[in-house]
Amino acid sequence: MASEPVPTELLEVRAKIDLIDKDLLALLGERFVLTHQVGLLKASQALEAVDAKREAEKLAELSSLCEQHNLNPELIIALFSKIMEEVVKNHKQLRE
């Protein structure tokens, strides 16, 4: 069974998605550079790696932004919770 050619319009949209994915990764990389700086500051001042109040405020803020961007708040909360989990792990490593 021969595969059908992929329509040009579909390829163009996929190319745009690929660019956005690359931009998202670049922004995530920038975010982790900044959270590393935060971790160094926390470690130098003997502050806790976890700031539960800040995390809760951030997740609430992101959740409220979901409607204007037509995004599922549950998905965004899950994604950012995972990102924050990695940040806390990195902060704990910096304190050791």
C-alpha positions as CSV (number, residue, x, y, z in Angstrom):
1,M,0.0,0.0,0.0
2,A,1.6,3.3,-1.1
3,S,1.4,6.2,1.2
4,E,-0.4,9.3,0.0
5,P,1.5,12.5,-0.4
6,V,1.1,14.9,2.5
7,P,-0.8,18.1,1.4
8,T,1.4,21.2,1.1
9,E,-0.9,23.1,3.5
10,L,-0.4,20.4,6.2
11,L,3.4,20.6,5.7
12,E,3.3,24.3,6.1
13,V,1.3,24.2,9.3
14,R,3.6,21.5,10.7
15,A,6.6,23.6,9.9
16,K,5.1,26.5,11.9
17,I,4.4,24.1,14.8
18,D,8.1,23.0,14.6
19,L,9.3,26.6,14.9
20,I,7.0,27.2,17.9
21,D,8.3,24.1,19.5
22,K,11.9,25.3,19.1
23,D,10.9,28.7,20.5
24,L,9.2,27.1,23.5
25,L,12.4,25.1,24.2
26,A,14.5,28.2,23.9
27,L,12.3,30.0,26.3
28,L,12.3,27.1,28.7
29,G,16.1,27.1,28.6
30,E,16.1,30.8,29.5
31,R,13.7,30.2,32.3
32,F,16.0,27.5,33.7
33,V,19.0,29.9,33.5
34,L,17.0,32.4,35.6
35,T,15.8,29.7,38.1
36,H,19.4,28.6,38.5
37,Q,20.2,32.2,39.5
38,V,17.3,32.1,42.0
39,G,18.7,28.8,43.3
40,L,22.2,30.3,43.8
41,L,20.7,33.2,45.7
42,K,18.6,31.0,47.9
43,A,21.6,28.8,48.6
44,S,23.8,31.7,49.5
45,Q,21.2,33.1,51.9
46,A,20.3,29.7,53.3
47,L,16.7,29.9,52.1
48,E,14.5,26.9,51.5
49,A,14.4,25.4,48.0
50,V,10.6,25.3,48.0
51,D,8.5,28.4,48.2
52,A,5.0,27.0,48.4
53,K,3.3,30.4,48.5
54,R,5.1,31.6,45.4
55,E,4.3,28.3,43.6
56,A,0.6,28.5,44.5
57,E,0.5,32.2,43.4
58,K,2.2,31.4,40.1
59,L,0.0,28.4,39.3
60,A,-3.1,30.5,40.1
61,E,-1.9,33.3,37.8
62,L,-1.1,30.9,35.0
63,S,-4.5,29.2,35.4
64,S,-6.3,32.5,35.1
65,L,-4.4,33.3,31.9
66,C,-5.6,30.1,30.2
67,E,-9.0,31.3,29.2
68,Q,-7.7,34.2,27.2
69,H,-5.3,31.9,25.3
70,N,-7.9,29.1,24.9
71,L,-5.8,26.6,26.9
72,N,-6.9,23.8,29.3
73,P,-6.0,25.0,32.8
74,E,-5.5,21.4,34.0
75,L,-2.8,20.9,31.3
76,I,-1.0,24.1,32.1
77,I,-1.0,23.4,35.8
78,A,0.3,19.9,35.2
79,L,3.1,21.2,32.9
80,F,4.2,24.0,35.2
81,S,4.0,21.8,38.2
82,K,6.4,19.5,36.5
83,I,8.7,22.4,35.6
84,M,8.6,23.7,39.2
85,E,9.4,20.2,40.5
86,E,12.5,20.2,38.4
87,V,13.5,23.7,39.6
88,V,13.1,22.6,43.2
89,K,15.2,19.5,42.5
90,N,17.9,21.8,41.0
91,H,17.7,24.2,44.0
92,K,18.2,21.3,46.4
93,Q,21.2,20.2,44.5
94,L,22.7,23.7,44.7
95,R,22.3,23.7,48.5
96,E,24.3,20.4,48.9
